[in-house]
Amino acid sequence: MKPLSAEQQKLVMDGAVQLFATNEVKDISLDQLSRVSGISAFDIVRHYQSRENILRSVLERELELMAAAAHAPELRMPGETLKDELHVLAGVILQEYRRRLPFLGKLLAEALDSAEVGSLFYRTFIVQGRLLFTEFLNERQRVGELREDIDVEVAAAIFLASLTGPLLMVELFGGKHVETLDDERLVREVSDVFLEGVRKR
């Protein structure tokens, strides 16, 4: 038997994101996913084998889409400084998180109730996302723009938490009823403070 084609997998992933955004993960049935995606339940089970594998595939796919929105870490546009580059990258990260807020919100709520979902979310989305940003920082350290004594993995975790934490707090945890978030200011301030700590003098 043939595995699902790339197009069929995309249909399943799109359907899963749509369902995850409005339903508890544990409440989503194979029949619902089959109806939304147009792929038979038998083929979905044969390909993914478990709900956890479907969720993992969705998270990995969403992370890949986010990574594709930014240019490769070894590339730099002519005349672009490290500061410019970090502002652009931070803006892309924030924008990509904002686009996924309904999905991320449901997943975070589910993670609070289920250690299994929380662990899967952390391993695939948080850790892998941090590794992608670490790759960017490693490249900048390699060319001598960042201090040699910084731990780029820790620096990446601090930067991403500082950037995405306020967005999640404001948008998902009721903060938007108290204040609005100025994305541009957040990107600029977090990036500039971060650079002060890691840039080579």
ChimeraX attribute file (.defattr): number of C-alpha atoms within 10 A of each C-alpha:
attribute: neighborCount
match mode: 1-to-1
recipient: residues
	/A:1	5
	/A:2	7
	/A:3	12
	/A:4	16
	/A:5	9
	/A:6	9
	/A:7	9
	/A:8	16
	/A:9	20
	/A:10	15
	/A:11	18
	/A:12	25
	/A:13	21
	/A:14	18
	/A:15	20
	/A:16	23
	/A:17	21
	/A:18	16
	/A:19	19
	/A:20	23
	/A:21	17
	/A:22	13
	/A:23	15
	/A:24	13
	/A:25	20
	/A:26	11
	/A:27	10
	/A:28	15
	/A:29	13
	/A:30	16
	/A:31	13
	/A:32	15
	/A:33	23
	/A:34	19
	/A:35	14
	/A:36	16
	/A:37	21
	/A:38	13
	/A:39	18
	/A:40	15
	/A:41	17
	/A:42	12
	/A:43	16
	/A:44	22
	/A:45	14
	/A:46	14
	/A:47	15
	/A:48	17
	/A:49	12
	/A:50	13
	/A:51	16
	/A:52	14
	/A:53	14
	/A:54	19
	/A:55	22
	/A:56	19
	/A:57	18
	/A:58	23
	/A:59	23
	/A:60	17
	/A:61	17
	/A:62	19
	/A:63	19
	/A:64	15
	/A:65	12
	/A:66	18
	/A:67	18
	/A:68	10
	/A:69	13
	/A:70	14
	/A:71	14
	/A:72	12
	/A:73	17
	/A:74	11
	/A:75	10
	/A:76	13
	/A:77	9
	/A:78	6
	/A:79	7
	/A:80	10
	/A:81	11
	/A:82	15
	/A:83	14
	/A:84	15
	/A:85	17
	/A:86	21
	/A:87	20
	/A:88	17
	/A:89	21
	/A:90	24
	/A:91	20
	/A:92	17
	/A:93	22
	/A:94	20
	/A:95	14
	/A:96	17
	/A:97	19
	/A:98	16
	/A:99	11
	/A:100	14
	/A:101	17
	/A:102	17
	/A:103	18
	/A:104	20
	/A:105	18
	/A:106	17
	/A:107	22
	/A:108	18
	/A:109	14
	/A:110	20
	/A:111	18
	/A:112	11
	/A:113	11
	/A:114	15
	/A:115	11
	/A:116	13
	/A:117	21
	/A:118	16
	/A:119	13
	/A:120	18
	/A:121	21
	/A:122	16
	/A:123	14
	/A:124	18
	/A:125	20
	/A:126	17
	/A:127	12
	/A:128	16
	/A:129	21
	/A:130	20
	/A:131	16
	/A:132	18
	/A:133	21
	/A:134	20
	/A:135	17
	/A:136	19
	/A:137	21
	/A:138	21
	/A:139	15
	/A:140	18
	/A:141	19
	/A:142	11
	/A:143	9
	/A:144	12
	/A:145	16
	/A:146	21
	/A:147	16
	/A:148	14
	/A:149	9
	/A:150	13
	/A:151	13
	/A:152	23
	/A:153	17
	/A:154	11
	/A:155	18
	/A:156	22
	/A:157	18
	/A:158	13
	/A:159	20
	/A:160	18
	/A:161	15
	/A:162	16
	/A:163	22
	/A:164	17
	/A:165	11
	/A:166	16
	/A:167	23
	/A:168	20
	/A:169	13
	/A:170	16
	/A:171	18
	/A:172	17
	/A:173	12
	/A:174	11
	/A:175	15
	/A:176	14
	/A:177	9
	/A:178	8
	/A:179	10
	/A:180	11
	/A:181	15
	/A:182	9
	/A:183	17
	/A:184	12
	/A:185	10
	/A:186	20
	/A:187	22
	/A:188	19
	/A:189	14
	/A:190	17
	/A:191	23
	/A:192	14
	/A:193	11
	/A:194	17
	/A:195	16
	/A:196	10
	/A:197	13
	/A:198	19
	/A:199	17
	/A:200	13
	/A:201	8
